[in-house]
């Protein structure tokens, strides 16, 4: 059952969405807290409780609305209607501090956030693109709040700007009939099916993700593809070749037309490893001392020569199937 318990800021119940969530989940305990950002009884949980924390839901009011400049597929990263996720990807960058970021937090003041988005877009001299899904998976969140449907149609009412969001989930049916007017860009994140099965726990299978991307393209959305994060397991060449072959054969011609591909290599950390060792004792160990090296405080990345080989391999195989201009960036 999800959620097993809801922690909430009392002020959240003064918003329509907060009231709707209270009614929707009236059969589970609701625990008042001073701040969604600091819940002491959760922050003190051991790493082994990670799975249990994923079954909680936090409802609050977002107070931070600072846009972060971005130089990849958007102009700004935008704090939006949720943070965290109920899935359990073993590498997730949101798990910066697991007992704060592991669970799904929903923010009920969506009207304020959307109004700032629209004002910023209209005041700009050119069309800006806003990444609204960098802190959560909005397709997953939409199954609870319908916020993504609400946002797409309202943002599309204006004449400037674009919103974009990535996902690892296939539940796109509510988005297909929306009047998006081309102002929403849908990006599907993919990995080899074996990586999805063993590492991206609780997310949609590869075949379903591909089908969802085809559906969104057929519905007239601009679409993109993330191969992310690239994880260099022992048989990584075989796995990523199979992935690219599957994408090439099963993506529709409409989905492939002009598609932009983002390639992102995995960054791992001491925090991830500690959580995974205790929370997922039978799971794969993503730390590879032969391929990884330290980077910054508490982080691991692939050694330069290892990464260079993998980047060259992936670039060649992607361009062979999708064309030389298909790769937006590799990081």
Secondary structure, 3 states (H helix, E strand, C coil): CCCCEEEEEHHHHHCHHHHHHHHHCCCCEEEEECCCCCCHHHHCCCHHHHHHHCCEEEEECCCCCCCEECCCCCCEECCCCEEECCCEECCCCCCCCHHHHCCEEEECCHHHHHHHHHHHHHHCCCCCEEECCCCECHHHHHHHHCHHHHHHHHHCCCCCCEEEEEECCCCCHHHHCCCCCCCEEEEEEECCHHHHHHCEECCCCHHHHHHHHHHHHHCCCEEEEEEEEECCCCCHHHHHHHHHHHHHHHCCHHHHCCCEEEEEECCEEHHHHHHHHHHCCCCCCCCCCCCEEECCCCEEEECHHHHHHHHHHHHHHHHHHHCCCCEEEEC
